[in-house]
Amino acid sequence: MTSLNLTTLGAGKIAIDAAALEALPAGLRGSLLREDDDAYEEARVIWNAMIDRKPGLIVRCSGAADVMQAIRFARDNQLLVAVRGGGHNIAGSALCDGGLMIDLSPMKSVRVDVSAERAWVEPGATLADVDKETQAFGLAVPTGINSTTGIAGLTLGGGFGWLTRKYGLTCDSLLSADVVTANGELVRASATENPDLFWALRGGGGNFGIVTAFEFQLHKVGPEVLSGLVVHPFEDARAVLREYREALAAAPDEFTTWVVMRKAPPLPFLPAEWHGKEVLVLAMCDCGPIEKGEEAAARMRAIGTPIADVVSPHPFTGWQQAFDPLLAPGARNYWKSHDFAELSDAGIDLLIGAVRELPGPECEIFIGYVGGAASRVPAGATAFPQRLPHFVMNVHARWRDPAMDKACIEWARRLYEDARPLAIGTAYVNFMPGDEVERVEAAYGANYQRLAEIKQRYDPQNMFRLNQNVRPKTGLRAAE
């Protein structure tokens, strides 16, 4: 009997019966790709160019039935499973070497019920896909800041962005989800159906199954918002950051400002002499009425003597895409992240020192603030662990030349270690790279044990382990 050999992580080679393999595409509405197929290479390209793995098979799904078929095939043949939504995850968990990649990217449907202010979204949709449909009706889901991000991974990891202070995390707007579990069955998770699974999906990542449909509560936003950038000379960073934290503390929930410190890209509104020099950027957005936004932004815009101020009314869909050119696919990326209860003077000095040692022109440090509505949800209401108002630091090393790998990664790790004494221990799992396996339990804090118990019920063999993995309660360590 002929067979196809697939290399699987830590398990040598597994022989798959040729008849079973030949039958697989016949049961799919989507398609099956092998390494010699024309579309294979394109299908395995993801956002982070550092990740270069080759699945043995790729199932490109067209619906829940394809996902069910793929999971059953993987289970019956003991294959390692990787799940791709938007392919934007920093850890590159959408790809595996050998095994089966379940590709959800063809599933991009977004349906809006205007009267109910709800949206049903498939897992291959990006934030741009969601925004395009919802903003046609002046509605929005609170999501992230890069429109090429996949809605599935963002939601399952919690999700924060410009609307978080007003409307909470992305997962706080989730009303229900259709989930294919490790046994290949489709179940519904909501506050009244499989509520334990619903709790886990809101921040617990892709540990519990594959979501084939998300139902979101929508919120009235836009279609225009006050938004834009205020760019400061880096020599003023200490004073600007101290005033920033004071102005932020007094801001209404509708108003959000985050900080980016990096070398200035050649943006058209920046004088040429600033291109390539270190700058501090205050990126701000107000999701309320424009005139109220002007009032809310006034104090933040009055800080220091900026190089440029391009804050004005913009279409919300355009603002959601404003950072896309700086975060396009194709670069090598490595992140390290901490949560801080406050932006202390010691923290400010540490960040300033790190920016002065940037290893490349695309490397940056991002400081976001998660508070407002997100902090008014009880800590145990969802799997997302950190409900107190807090700052999130993302040390974003980004570069093109593999020869820069060592310098960029070491820079990010050094700042992470130096900042550890100031951090509170939790972390935003969507910002965690693939080498932080040992950090997952601490990142979820008090919620981890409940997550492990739910994992034991829905995925006792840890089929869904290519993620920031929550191990089943029994402590089973699969494929290590």
C-alpha positions in Angstrom: 0.0 0.0 0.0 1.4 3.4 -1.0 1.5 6.1 1.6 2.5 9.8 2.1 5.1 10.5 4.8 4.5 13.7 6.8 7.0 15.0 9.3 5.4 16.0 12.5 6.8 18.0 15.4 8.6 15.7 17.8 7.0 12.5 16.4 9.1 11.4 13.5 7.2 10.4 10.4 3.6 9.3 10.2 2.4 7.2 7.2 -1.0 8.1 6.0 -3.1 5.6 4.1 -3.2 6.6 0.4 -6.9 5.9 0.1 -7.8 8.2 3.1 -5.6 10.9 1.6 -7.3 10.6 -1.8 -10.7 10.7 -0.2 -10.0 13.9 1.8 -10.5 16.5 -1.1 -13.7 14.8 -2.2 -15.3 15.6 1.1 -14.3 19.3 1.0 -16.0 22.3 -0.4 -12.6 24.0 -0.3 -9.3 22.6 -1.5 -6.4 20.4 -0.4 -2.9 21.6 -1.1 0.3 19.6 -1.1 3.9 20.9 -1.3 4.1 20.4 -5.1 0.8 22.3 -5.8 1.1 25.8 -7.4 -0.9 27.5 -4.6 1.1 25.9 -1.8 3.8 28.5 -1.4 1.4 31.4 -1.4 -0.8 29.7 1.1 2.0 29.3 3.7 3.1 32.9 3.6 2.3 34.7 6.8 2.9 38.2 8.2 6.1 37.5 10.1 8.8 36.6 7.6 10.9 35.1 10.3 8.6 32.1 10.3 9.3 29.7 7.5 7.7 26.3 8.1 6.3 23.8 5.6 3.0 22.0 6.5 2.7 18.5 5.0 -0.9 19.3 3.9 -3.0 22.5 3.8 -6.8 22.4 3.9 -8.2 25.6 2.6 -11.6 25.7 4.2 -14.8 27.2 2.7 -17.1 26.5 5.7 -17.6 24.8 9.0 -18.1 21.4 7.3 -14.5 21.6 5.9 -13.1 22.5 9.3 -14.9 19.4 10.8 -13.6 17.2 8.0 -10.0 18.5 8.5 -10.0 18.0 12.3 -11.3 14.5 12.0 -8.7 13.7 9.4 -5.9 15.1 11.6 -7.3 13.2 14.6 -7.5 9.9 12.8 -4.0 10.2 11.4 -2.4 11.7 14.5 -1.3 14.8 12.7 0.0 18.0 14.2 -2.5 20.8 13.6 -1.8 24.5 12.9 -4.7 26.9 12.4 -4.5 30.0 10.2 -7.0 32.8 10.4 -5.4 36.1 9.3 -1.8 34.7 9.6 -0.8 37.8 11.6 0.2 36.3 14.9 3.8 37.3 16.0 4.6 33.7 17.1 3.8 32.3 13.6 1.5 29.6 15.0 -0.4 29.5 11.8 2.3 27.3 10.4 3.8 23.9 11.3 6.5 21.8 9.9 4.8 18.7 8.6 1.3 18.0 9.8 -1.9 19.7 8.7 -2.5 23.4 8.4 -6.2 24.3 8.6 -6.5 27.5 6.6 -9.5 29.6 7.4 -8.5 32.6 5.3 -11.0 31.9 2.5 -13.8 32.3 5.0 -14.2 36.1 5.0 -18.0 36.7 5.2 -19.2 39.6 7.3 -23.0 40.0 7.7 -24.5 43.0 9.5 -28.0 43.2 11.1 -28.5 46.9 11.4 -31.6 46.9 13.5 -30.1 44.5 16.0 -26.7 46.1 15.8 -25.0 42.8 15.4 -22.5 41.3 13.0 -21.7 37.7 12.1 -18.1 37.3 11.0 -16.2 34.3 9.6 -12.7 33.6 11.0 -10.7 34.5 7.8 -11.9 38.1 7.9 -9.4 40.9 8.6 -10.2 44.0 10.6 -10.5 45.8 7.2 -13.2 43.4 6.1 -15.1 43.9 9.3 -14.7 47.7 9.2 -15.9 47.9 5.6 -19.2 46.2 6.3 -20.0 47.7 9.7 -19.0 51.3 8.9 -21.3 51.3 6.0 -24.0 51.6 8.7 -22.0 53.8 11.2 -21.3 50.8 13.4 -18.1 49.1 14.6 -16.6 46.3 16.6 -13.8 47.5 18.9 -10.8 45.9 17.4 -7.0 46.7 16.9 -4.9 49.2 15.1 -3.7 47.3 12.0 -6.4 46.5 9.4 -4.6 43.4 8.1 -4.9 41.7 11.5 -7.3 38.7 11.5 -10.4 39.1 13.6 -10.2 35.6 14.9 -6.8 35.7 16.6 -7.4 39.2 17.9 -10.8 38.3 19.5 -9.6 35.0 21.0 -6.6 36.8 22.6 -8.8 39.6 24.0 -8.2 42.4 21.5 -7.7 46.1 22.3 -7.5 49.2 20.2 -8.9 52.7 19.6 -12.4 51.9 20.9 -11.4 49.9 24.0 -11.8 52.7 26.6 -15.3 53.4 25.4 -16.6 49.9 24.4 -14.2 47.4 26.0 -12.1 44.7 24.5 -12.9 43.0 21.3 -13.9 39.9 23.2 -16.2 41.9 25.4 -18.4 42.5 22.4 -18.6 38.8 21.5 -22.1 37.4 21.9 -21.6 33.9 20.7 -19.3 31.7 18.6 -19.7 28.5 16.5 -16.8 26.2 17.5 -15.5 23.0 16.0 -14.0 21.1 18.9 -11.2 18.5 18.9 -13.6 15.6 18.3 -14.7 17.3 15.1 -18.2 18.4 16.3 -19.7 21.8 15.9 -21.0 23.5 19.1 -22.3 26.9 19.9 -20.8 28.9 22.8 -22.6 31.8 24.4 -23.7 33.0 27.8 -26.4 30.3 27.9 -24.9 27.5 25.7 -21.7 25.9 26.8 -21.0 29.0 28.9 -17.7 27.6 30.2 -16.4 27.4 26.6 -17.7 30.9 26.0 -15.8 32.2 29.0 -12.6 30.6 27.8 -12.8 31.9 24.2 -12.9 35.4 25.5 -9.1 35.8 25.9 -8.0 32.2 26.2 -6.7 32.0 22.6 -7.2 29.2 20.2 -6.8 26.5 22.8 -10.3 25.1 22.8 -11.3 24.6 19.2 -11.6 26.4 15.9 -14.2 29.2 15.7 -16.0 29.2 12.4 -18.3 32.1 13.2 -18.3 35.0 15.6 -21.4 37.0 16.6 -20.5 40.5 17.8 -22.5 43.3 19.4 -21.9 46.5 17.3 -21.5 50.0 18.6 -22.3 53.4 17.0 -19.0 54.9 15.7 -18.2 57.4 13.0 -18.2 57.2 10.1 -15.8 60.1 10.9 -13.6 60.4 14.0 -11.1 62.9 15.3 -7.8 61.2 14.9 -4.2 61.6 13.9 -0.6 62.0 15.0 1.4 64.6 17.0 5.1 64.2 16.5 7.6 65.4 19.0 11.4 65.7 19.0 12.9 62.8 21.0 15.0 65.1 23.1 11.7 66.2 24.7 10.5 62.6 25.4 10.9 62.7 29.2 8.8 65.9 29.6 6.2 64.8 27.0 5.7 61.4 28.6 5.2 62.9 32.0 2.6 65.3 30.7 1.0 62.5 28.6 0.3 60.3 31.6 -1.4 63.3 33.4 -3.5 64.3 30.4 -4.5 60.7 29.8 -5.7 60.3 33.4 -8.1 63.2 32.9 -9.4 62.1 29.4 -12.9 60.8 28.8 -13.5 57.2 27.7 -14.1 58.3 24.1 -10.5 59.6 23.8 -7.4 57.4 23.4 -3.8 58.3 23.0 -0.9 55.9 22.6 2.8 56.4 22.3 5.2 55.3 19.6 9.0 55.9 19.8 11.1 55.2 16.8 13.1 56.7 14.0 10.9 58.9 11.9 9.8 57.3 8.6 9.7 59.6 5.5 6.1 60.7 6.1 5.0 63.5 3.8 4.0 65.8 6.7 7.4 65.6 8.4 10.2 68.0 7.3 12.9 66.1 5.5 15.5 66.9 8.1 13.6 64.8 10.6 13.5 61.6 8.5 15.5 58.9 10.1 15.8 60.7 13.5 14.4 59.5 16.7 10.9 60.9 17.5 8.1 60.4 19.9 4.6 60.1 18.4 1.3 60.6 20.2 -1.3 58.7 18.2 -4.8 59.8 19.2 -8.4 59.0 18.4 -11.7 60.2 19.8 -14.7 58.0 18.9 -17.4 60.6 20.0 -18.7 63.6 18.2 -16.0 65.6 16.4 -16.5 68.8 18.5 -16.3 66.8 21.7 -13.2 65.2 20.4 -11.6 68.5 19.8 -12.2 69.4 23.4 -10.8 66.1 24.7 -7.7 66.3 22.5 -6.9 69.9 23.4 -4.8 69.1 26.4 -2.8 66.3 24.8 -2.1 68.5 21.7 -0.9 71.3 23.9 2.0 69.3 25.2 5.4 70.6 24.3 6.5 71.9 21.0 5.7 69.3 18.3 7.3 69.0 15.0 4.0 68.2 13.4 0.3 67.9 14.4 -2.0 66.2 11.8 -5.0 65.5 14.1 -8.2 66.2 12.3 -11.5 64.5 11.3 -10.9 61.3 9.3 -13.0 58.4 8.1 -12.7 55.7 10.8 -11.9 53.1 8.2 -9.0 55.2 7.0 -7.7 55.7 10.5 -7.8 52.0 11.1 -5.5 51.6 8.1 -3.1 54.5 9.0 -0.4 52.3 10.4 -0.7 49.5 7.7 2.3 50.8 5.6 4.6 50.6 8.6 3.4 47.1 9.5 3.1 45.5 6.1 3.9 41.8 5.6 7.3 40.7 4.5 9.6 41.9 7.4 11.2 39.9 10.1 9.6 40.7 13.5 10.2 39.8 17.1 8.2 41.2 20.0 8.6 41.4 23.8 5.8 42.8 26.0 5.0 43.7 29.6 2.0 45.1 31.5 2.6 48.0 33.8 0.2 49.4 36.5 1.7 52.9 35.9 4.0 54.7 33.6 6.6 55.6 36.2 9.5 57.9 36.0 11.8 54.9 36.2 9.9 53.3 33.3 10.1 56.4 31.3 13.9 56.6 31.7 14.3 53.0 30.8 12.3 53.4 27.6 14.2 56.5 26.6 17.5 54.7 27.0 16.3 51.8 24.9 15.2 54.1 22.1 18.6 55.6 22.0 19.9 52.1 21.2 17.4 51.2 18.4 19.1 48.5 16.3 17.3 49.4 13.1 15.2 52.0 11.4 11.9 50.0 11.7 12.3 49.0 15.3 10.0 50.8 17.8 8.5 50.8 21.3 4.8 51.1 21.6 2.9 52.1 24.8 -0.8 51.5 24.8 -3.3 52.2 27.6 -6.1 49.7 28.4 -8.7 51.1 30.8 -12.1 52.7 30.7 -14.9 50.3 29.8 -12.4 47.4 29.6 -11.4 47.9 33.3 -15.0 47.9 34.5 -15.5 44.2 33.6 -15.0 41.9 36.6 -11.6 40.1 36.5 -13.3 36.7 36.5 -15.9 37.4 33.9 -13.8 36.4 30.9 -10.5 34.6 30.4 -8.7 37.8 29.7 -6.6 38.3 32.8 -5.9 41.9 33.4 -8.9 44.1 34.1 -7.3 46.9 36.1 -6.3 50.0 34.1 -2.8 49.4 32.8 -0.2 50.3 30.3 1.0 47.7 27.7 4.6 48.0 26.4 5.3 46.3 23.1 9.0 46.2 22.2 8.7 45.8 18.4 11.9 44.7 16.7 11.4 44.8 13.0 14.0 44.4 10.2 14.6 42.9 6.8 18.2 41.5 6.7 18.6 38.1 8.4 22.1 39.3 9.4 20.4 41.7 11.8 18.5 38.9 13.7 20.9 38.7 16.7 21.1 42.5 17.2 17.4 43.1 17.0 16.3 40.1 19.1 18.9 40.9 21.8 17.8 44.5 21.9 14.1 43.5 22.5 15.1 40.9 25.1 17.4 43.2 27.0 14.7 45.9 27.4 12.2 43.2 28.4 14.5 41.9 31.2 15.4 45.4 32.3 11.7 46.3 32.6 10.7 43.1 34.4 11.0 44.7 38.0 8.5 47.4 37.0 5.9 45.0 35.4 2.9 43.4 37.1 3.3 39.9 35.6 0.4 39.5 33.3 0.8 39.9 29.5 -1.3 40.4 26.4 -1.0 36.9 24.8 -1.3 38.3 21.3 2.0 40.2 21.8 3.9 37.1 23.0 6.4 35.5 20.6 6.8 31.7 20.2 9.6 31.4 22.7 7.6 32.3 25.8 6.0 29.0 26.5 7.0 29.1 30.1 5.3 32.5 30.6 1.7 31.5 29.6 0.6 30.5 33.1 1.8 33.7 34.6 0.3 35.7 31.8 -3.2 34.4 32.6 -2.7 34.7 36.4 -5.6 33.7 38.5 -7.6 32.6 35.4 -5.1 29.9 34.3 -6.4 27.0 36.4 -10.0 27.4 35.2 -8.6 27.6 31.6 -6.7 24.3 32.1 -9.9 22.6 33.4 -11.9 23.7 30.4 -9.1 22.6 28.1 -9.3 19.2 29.7 -13.0 19.0 28.8 -12.7 20.2 25.3 -9.3 19.2 24.1 -7.8 16.6 26.5 -5.2 15.4 24.0 -4.0 19.0 23.4 -4.6 18.9 19.6 -4.8 22.7 19.6 -1.3 23.3 21.0 0.3 25.5 18.4 -0.6 28.7 20.3 0.2 30.3 23.6 -0.7 26.9 25.0 -2.9 26.1 28.0 -2.2 22.5 28.9 -5.1 20.2 29.9 -5.6 20.0 33.6 -4.1 16.5 33.8 -0.8 18.0 32.9 -0.6 16.0 29.7 2.4 17.3 27.7 1.7 16.4 24.2 4.3 16.3 21.4 7.1 17.8 23.4 
